[in-house]
Amino acid sequence: MHLTTISLLTLHPNQKRWGFAQMGTAQRPLQRVPGLRFQKLLGSGAGGFGALPNLLRYGFMAVWETEAAAADFFNTHPLWQEYERRCQEIWTAQLAPIKSHGLWDGQNPFDYPDTSPAADGPVAVLTRASIRWHKTPRFWRYVAPTSATIAQAPGVLAAIGLGELPVVRQATFSLWTSAQAMQDYAYRSEKHKEVIKLTRQEDWYGEEMFARFRVLSSRGTIDGRNPTQD
């Protein structure tokens, strides 16, 4: 059975240069990991959702052929062991896709059947967009302030802005107590509805994706806590 994972990594303060370098140098070893179908090493925004980077916090999104392939990587791979040595915190969640639409680099990596037993519990949401260069001023004027409001929304356990490239390839990852809490925000937040309308009217994105997941399990901490176990 395929498996999606997301990890949020917080480096030790003296590891900023090493962490930033991994955005390029880690790609070759990741491409050779057995059973890794899709992966993205992601930076994060200052203050959670800012355009400037946070050089201490990164994300790693991955889709695996099997649970065993994921376990082997997280337990034994030299690159991951190096991250564990250089990080003060790592939080990793196993995810099962509920719904996804759109494309990420020309594919939908989360379009696979979920055979795990259905269960109530936390829901994770990933929104990702490749922003057209000439649309970036409008995007950052409207989307960044709206995204930042997610962290204070009722039912949110955690939220962070992530990206493959500064300014133009951006994503938001959020954790919610339930699918209902997430839907209440999406349909009742006037700022959120305004941004959705503008993205369609002004054609901001060259490519976009929305994916919703069930959280199967999680381990580790971010900011001193495991958000799905509070």
N, C-alpha and C positions, 0 to 999 in steps of 0.2 A: 504494500500500500504506500502510495506517495505521501510525503509529509512536507509541510511548510514550517519553517522556523524563522523567528526574528530575535536578534540579540541586540541589546543596547549596552554599549561598552563605555565606561568612564575611565580614562587613563589617569595614572599618577601625574601630578603637575609637572614633573621633569621629563615627561615622555611626549610632549607636544610635537617635537620635530619628528620623532619616530612614527607617531600615529599619522601625521599628515603624509609622510612618505609612503605609508602603506596603501594609500589610495591609488598609487601607481604600481608599486613593487609587489603588492600582494596578488595582483591579477594573475600572474603566470602560475604560481602554485595553486591558486583556487581553480584555475581552468583544468588542472590535472587531478583534482580530487575525485576519486571513484564514487559514482552514484549521485553526484551533484548536477542536477538538471539545469538549474538557473540560480544565479547569485548576483547580488549587488552589495558592494561595500559603500556605505552612505555617510556623508558628513551631516552635521546638525547645525542649526542656527543659534546664534548668540541670543541668550534670553529665552530660548525655546523655539522661537519662530522668526528671528531676525535674518536679514539678508547677509550680514557678516557671519563668518563661521565661528563655531565653538570648537576650538582645537583640542578640547579634552573629551568630547563625546562623539561617538560614532554609532552607526547602525549596521547590522549585517543581516540581509534578507536572503533566504535560501529555500529552494524547493529540491527535495531529495527523492530519489527513486524508491527508497525504502527507509523505514525507521532505523534499520541496522546501519545503513550508510551514514545517516545523521549521527547516530551514537558513536560510530567509529571515529568520525571527524572530531566531534567535541571531546572525546575521551583520549585520543591518541595523536592527532595531527600536530606536527611541529609548529605550524603557523598559529594554530589556536592556543597551543601551550605557551607560545611567546606572548600572545595577547593576555593570557591569564597572568603571566609574570609582570606585565607592564600596566595592568589595570587595577585600579582600586575597587571597582565594582563591575560585575557583568550580570545582566539579567537576560534570560533566554526563555522564550515561550514556544511551545509546540502548538501549531494552528491547523485547523481543518477548514477548507473553504465552504462558505455558505452560498455566496453569490459573487460573481465577478464579471465585469464587462469593460471593454476597451482593450488597449494594447500597451505593452511595455517593450520598447525596442522591437516592435513589429510582431509581438506574440503575446498570448495570454498565458503566463506560466502557471496560473492557478486554476486553469480549466481542466480539472481531473475529478473523477468521482470520489466522493467521501463515503467510505464504508464503515466509519466509526459510529458507535451508538449515539443517537441523538440525546442531548442532555441540556438542561437549563444551566446558565452560568454566564460568565463574562464574555463579551463580544469585542473583537478587535476590528478596526477599520483602517484601511490604507487608501488614501487618495494620492494619485501621482500624475504630474503633468509635465510635458515638454513645452515650454513657453516660447512663443514666437519672439524673436529679438526685439522687434519694433513695438511689441505689446508689453514689454517688461515694466515700463513706468506705471502703466495702468494696473497691471497685476499687483505690484508691490504697494500701490496706493490703497487698493481695496482688499486684496486677499490676505495679506500679512496681518493687518489688524483684526480681521474677522477670524482668521485661524487662531490667533492668540486667545480669543474668547472661548474657544473650545475647552481650554484647561479649567475654566471656571463654571462650565455648564453642569447642571444637575446630572448626577449619574456617571460623570467622568472619573475614571481611576487614574489615568495618566494620559498625557498628550505631548507630542514632540514634532517639530519640523525637521525633516530629513531631506537630503538631496544628493544627486550624483555629481552635479556641477553647481557652483554658486550662481544664484540669480535665475538661471534659465531652466534647470531641471530639478523640480521641487516635489516634495511629497509630505504628507502629514500622516502620522501614525497615532491612533488614539485607542484607548481601552475604555470600555463602558461596562457598567454593572449588568446591563441587559440590552437586547435589541430594542426594546421599547424605549429605554432612555435615549438611545442613539436616534431613533426615529422622532422622538419628541423634539430634540434639538434641531434636527434637519428640517422639520416641517413648521416649527413654531418660531425659530430665530429669524427675525426680519432681516438682519444683516446677512445671514447665510443665504436666505432666499434671494436677496438683492444680488449677491455675488454670482450665484448660479445663473440668474437671468443675464447678467452682464457678460459672463463667459460665453454664452450662446450668441448673444447679440453682436459681440465684438470679435468673436472668433480668436480668443487669446491663445489657444493651444494647438500645437501641431500634432500632439498625441496625448492621450489621457487614459487613465485607468481608475476604476473604483472597485475595491474588493472588500468583502466582509467575511470574517472568520469566527468560528468558535474557538475558544481557548481550551485546548486539551489538558495542558499542564504548564507549569512555569517553575523556574528556579532562579536563585540569585536575588540581587537587589538593584534598585536604581534610586538614588537619593536616600539610601538607608532603609529602603522598604521593598517588599515584593507587593506591587499594587494589586495583584489579583488575589492576595491572601489577607488583605486588611479586613 
